[in-house]
Amino acid sequence: MIELHQEDCSNIAVSEKIKDAELNLVNVREDGDYTHIDAIILGDMFKENVISTLRKEKAFNINLKMKSRSEIWVSYDILTTAAWRNFSSLGCTVVPPLRVANGVEKWFVYTPDEISQRDIKRQLEMDNATHISRIRELTLKSFLKVIFNMDFLSDFIDTMEALTDLQVKTIKQAYVNGYYDYPRRCTLGDLAKINGISKNAMAKRLKSVEKKIFECLFGYI
């Protein structure tokens, strides 16, 4: 997780100029020089105030729905910031949702193994428009807990991590080859042939991993 401040970011400006506003960016899609954002803004505010503030900060294509006095759903486009461009150049992936409050953004970023925290900090701060408050590494399990705060997701990750290499290979192979599509793009016999085993053996492999996944899933339904 990276906590940062971007001087060239409209989202930061909105969080600073609308009192006690918190932006939760649920979808961020970069398209060249522009970035499309779907967000939920929380705070005690007026619709007109949000629209005028976004416009002053050079946001455009603004679409807004007032859910309540303290919750507004909004989509808009902004100029792509230096931080987004730098992340792209590093081969990193930013994973929404992003939280913006009090002038600080919290980004969850998936980084290639060879990229260090020092490399990220140096690249992001290269143009002096971005300032890093903190970087800390999260495991996938910790990331899901922070994002969703759901026991199910934590248990599901435990279930997947407990699968053997053969079980992971089996379920992934079935999925990639279209065994779970409708209509199916491959049959149990096709999978058995790929693996050089009988249909019964293939069925046993699939059922063993499906049972573990379904046990986790239906334990929360």
Secondary structure in CASP SS format (residue, H / E / C, confidence):
PFRMAT SS
TARGET T0000
AUTHOR 0000-0000-0000
METHOD secondary structure of the structure
MODEL  1
M C 1.00
I E 1.00
E E 1.00
L E 1.00
H E 1.00
Q E 1.00
E C 1.00
D C 1.00
C C 1.00
S H 1.00
N H 1.00
I H 1.00
A H 1.00
V H 1.00
S H 1.00
E H 1.00
K H 1.00
I C 1.00
K C 1.00
D C 1.00
A C 1.00
E E 1.00
L E 1.00
N E 1.00
L E 1.00
V E 1.00
N E 1.00
V E 1.00
R E 1.00
E E 1.00
D E 1.00
G C 1.00
D C 1.00
Y E 1.00
T E 1.00
H E 1.00
I E 1.00
D E 1.00
A E 1.00
I E 1.00
I E 1.00
L E 1.00
G C 1.00
D C 1.00
M C 1.00
F C 1.00
K H 1.00
E H 1.00
N H 1.00
V H 1.00
I H 1.00
S H 1.00
T H 1.00
L H 1.00
R H 1.00
K H 1.00
E C 1.00
K C 1.00
A C 1.00
F E 1.00
N E 1.00
I E 1.00
N E 1.00
L E 1.00
K E 1.00
M E 1.00
K E 1.00
S E 1.00
R C 1.00
S C 1.00
E E 1.00
I E 1.00
W E 1.00
V E 1.00
S E 1.00
Y E 1.00
D E 1.00
I E 1.00
L E 1.00
T C 1.00
T C 1.00
A H 1.00
A H 1.00
W H 1.00
R H 1.00
N H 1.00
F H 1.00
S H 1.00
S H 1.00
L H 1.00
G C 1.00
C C 1.00
T E 1.00
V E 1.00
V E 1.00
P E 1.00
P E 1.00
L E 1.00
R E 1.00
V E 1.00
A E 1.00
N C 1.00
G C 1.00
V E 1.00
E E 1.00
K E 1.00
W E 1.00
F E 1.00
V E 1.00
Y E 1.00
T C 1.00
P C 1.00
D C 1.00
E C 1.00
I C 1.00
S C 1.00
Q H 1.00
R H 1.00
D H 1.00
I H 1.00
K H 1.00
R H 1.00
Q H 1.00
L H 1.00
E C 1.00
M C 1.00
D C 1.00
N C 1.00
A C 1.00
T E 1.00
H E 1.00
I E 1.00
S E 1.00
R E 1.00
I E 1.00
R C 1.00
E C 1.00
L C 1.00
T C 1.00
L H 1.00
K H 1.00
S H 1.00
F H 1.00
L H 1.00
K H 1.00
V H 1.00
I H 1.00
F H 1.00
N C 1.00
M C 1.00
D H 1.00
F H 1.00
L H 1.00
S H 1.00
D H 1.00
F H 1.00
I H 1.00
D H 1.00
T H 1.00
M H 1.00
E H 1.00
A H 1.00
L C 1.00
T C 1.00
D H 1.00
L H 1.00
Q H 1.00
V H 1.00
K H 1.00
T H 1.00
I H 1.00
K H 1.00
Q H 1.00
A H 1.00
Y H 1.00
V H 1.00
N C 1.00
G C 1.00
Y C 1.00
Y C 1.00
D C 1.00
Y C 1.00
P C 1.00
R C 1.00
R C 1.00
C C 1.00
T C 1.00
L H 1.00
G H 1.00
D H 1.00
L H 1.00
A H 1.00
K H 1.00
I H 1.00
N H 1.00
G C 1.00
I C 1.00
S C 1.00
K H 1.00
N H 1.00
A H 1.00
M H 1.00
A H 1.00
K H 1.00
R H 1.00
L H 1.00
K H 1.00
S H 1.00
V H 1.00
E H 1.00
K H 1.00
K H 1.00
I H 1.00
F H 1.00
E H 1.00
C H 1.00
L H 1.00
F H 1.00
G C 1.00
Y C 1.00
I C 1.00
END
